[in-house]
């Protein structure tokens, strides 16, 4: 588990409880609403709304002064400089709270990417497997997989009672199917896994294999637009954007 996965167990526990009464789409909507509320609350809590309101008024006045100015160039440059200074001050006041407010969104997005985008196939379903590098010839125990082309295999998704094990050519165990979670990629541990972990583990560092890709069934939450828009992250961000705009307008947040 990586640092940014700190809240994932708690989110999964709560999501499982919600799953008893809500569909995946309704749960995603709820997570988007929660993410929006948390983000906006953190922003308001740690930003100086009074100072931002004053700066906003000054910016409006300065823009009006510049629009109405009809004298020499020197005066126009002075007003432009004032406008730039006020804009930089505004940026300085919001950048810290904005970064802080984005943390709940980041935690939820990373959790969604490993929880909502794919689902495990039913036992007996044919699943394509890609191995990298492709020239590596693995060993399957029991021998239940069919080679397609170099580096590509087809296997029947096994049960926990009759698992399927994958070994590299040296006889080192790489992984055991079925996996506990619907994660499409298994790879050797990288430096960024300190921040974002792989829930199903890693390929041993000394193994000949570097990465395994599974063609797991995907969950789609929108019926329109390009494929990337149909993911859980896209739907979550859409709900969050709409909720954030509504909160901003209702509570007049600067």
QUISULHU-V874625 format. One record per residue. SS is DSSP state (~ for helix, > for strand, _ for the rest). D_FIRST is the distance of its C-alpha to the first C-alpha in Angstrom with 2 decimals. Layout:
SS & D_FIRST
SS & D_FIRST
This chain:
_ & 0.00
_ & 3.79
~ & 6.81
~ & 8.20
~ & 5.98
_ & 7.40
_ & 10.20
~ & 9.12
~ & 9.93
~ & 13.11
~ & 14.03
~ & 13.82
~ & 15.93
~ & 18.40
~ & 18.65
~ & 19.53
~ & 22.24
~ & 23.56
_ & 23.64
_ & 26.41
_ & 28.74
_ & 27.58
_ & 27.29
~ & 24.29
~ & 26.46
~ & 27.37
~ & 23.81
~ & 22.93
~ & 26.04
~ & 25.04
~ & 21.59
~ & 23.52
~ & 25.98
~ & 23.48
~ & 21.69
~ & 25.18
~ & 26.39
~ & 23.51
~ & 23.80
~ & 27.58
~ & 27.62
~ & 25.52
~ & 27.78
~ & 30.93
~ & 29.79
~ & 29.15
_ & 31.80
_ & 35.49
~ & 37.01
~ & 40.49
~ & 40.39
~ & 38.99
~ & 41.84
~ & 44.38
~ & 43.04
~ & 43.17
~ & 46.82
~ & 47.63
~ & 46.08
~ & 48.17
~ & 51.29
~ & 50.74
~ & 50.25
~ & 53.43
~ & 55.25
~ & 54.28
~ & 55.33
~ & 58.67
_ & 59.37
_ & 62.35
_ & 63.48
_ & 62.88
~ & 59.78
~ & 59.05
~ & 58.60
~ & 56.34
~ & 54.13
~ & 53.94
~ & 52.82
~ & 50.24
~ & 48.92
~ & 48.68
~ & 46.80
~ & 44.30
~ & 43.89
~ & 43.24
~ & 40.68
~ & 38.78
~ & 38.94
~ & 37.55
~ & 34.67
~ & 33.99
~ & 33.93
~ & 31.47
~ & 28.96
~ & 27.03
~ & 26.95
~ & 26.08
~ & 22.94
~ & 21.95
~ & 22.86
~ & 20.66
~ & 17.36
~ & 17.42
~ & 18.24
~ & 15.36
~ & 12.77
~ & 14.79
~ & 15.38
~ & 11.84
~ & 11.41
~ & 14.87
~ & 14.34
~ & 12.19
~ & 14.32
_ & 17.86
_ & 18.88
> & 19.33
> & 20.35
_ & 20.64
_ & 24.23
_ & 26.67
_ & 27.52
_ & 30.15
_ & 29.22
> & 29.67
> & 26.59
> & 26.89
> & 24.56
> & 24.59
> & 23.84
> & 23.66
_ & 25.85
_ & 28.34
_ & 30.75
_ & 28.53
_ & 30.04
_ & 27.54
> & 28.50
> & 27.86
> & 28.42
_ & 30.28
_ & 31.92
_ & 31.29
> & 30.40
> & 32.92
> & 32.88
_ & 33.90
_ & 34.08
_ & 32.48
_ & 28.72
> & 28.92
> & 28.97
> & 29.52
> & 28.26
> & 28.79
_ & 25.65
_ & 25.71
_ & 25.30
_ & 23.20
_ & 26.56
_ & 27.40
_ & 24.26
> & 24.60
> & 23.26
> & 23.11
> & 24.17
_ & 24.97
_ & 28.67
_ & 28.27
_ & 27.16
_ & 23.51
> & 21.33
> & 18.99
> & 17.72
> & 19.17
> & 20.17
_ & 19.86
_ & 16.16
_ & 14.64
_ & 13.78
_ & 15.89
_ & 14.07
_ & 16.92
> & 15.52
> & 14.16
> & 14.46
> & 14.23
_ & 11.43
_ & 12.62
~ & 12.72
~ & 11.25
~ & 7.86
~ & 7.67
_ & 8.00
_ & 6.86
_ & 4.54
_ & 6.91
_ & 6.97
_ & 9.90
_ & 8.95
_ & 11.22
> & 14.93
_ & 16.22
_ & 17.26
_ & 20.88
_ & 21.30
_ & 23.91
_ & 21.81
_ & 19.59
> & 18.57
> & 19.24
> & 20.04
> & 20.95
_ & 23.50
_ & 22.01
> & 24.14
> & 23.35
_ & 23.76
_ & 26.17
_ & 26.95
_ & 29.90
_ & 32.98
_ & 34.16
_ & 33.26
_ & 31.35
~ & 28.44
~ & 25.78
~ & 27.33
~ & 26.82
_ & 23.02
~ & 21.19
~ & 20.28
~ & 23.99
~ & 25.24
~ & 22.90
~ & 24.08
~ & 27.64
~ & 27.63
~ & 26.06
~ & 28.67
~ & 31.51
~ & 30.44
~ & 29.98
~ & 33.44
~ & 34.93
~ & 33.50
~ & 34.71
~ & 38.16
~ & 38.60
~ & 37.58
_ & 38.98
_ & 35.98
_ & 36.72
